[in-house]
Amino acid sequence: MLRTITSTTAVRTFKPVQVAAAARRSYSNTFGDKEKAEEAKYIRAKEAEQIKKLREELARKEKEIEELKKK
């Protein structure tokens, strides 16, 4: 009798650890952060290009104005 009681109490059920879910979530957040950083970098580059074009156009217009004032 003692043997059967001891053997039944020694058996445990296996429960999966939820640490793996947190690791997956961390990975996906890291990927999302990297993607956002790349998008921000792309946007900044496009905006810098637009600003450069606008400055060039402004310089041309100022030059035209100076030429008109000389006439």
Beta strands, then each sheet from edge to edge (+ up, - down):
end
